[in-house]
Amino acid sequence: MNVALAGLSILLFVYIGRNVSDGRARLIWGATLMIPLVSLSSYLGLLSGLTAGFIEMPAGHALAGEEVMSQ
């Protein structure tokens, strides 16, 4: 769901900014466009498993021997 919303946000931001011609306004638009782009890359990283995994907690930890999800 988050990936779809980030994708829609990117498309909406690009559509809104297609006629921006002033240099300063274009810079602000470009910086604002980075927000959903970074979100999309984070969500895709989580979905692909690159930034999330399961680890077994070591002895002495409150959850010793159990597998927990780590980011």
Summary of the structure (lengths in Angstrom):
residues: 71
radius of gyration: 19.2
end to end distance: 19.4
largest distance: 60.8
contacts: 150
relative contact order: 0.14
helix: 62%
strand: 11%
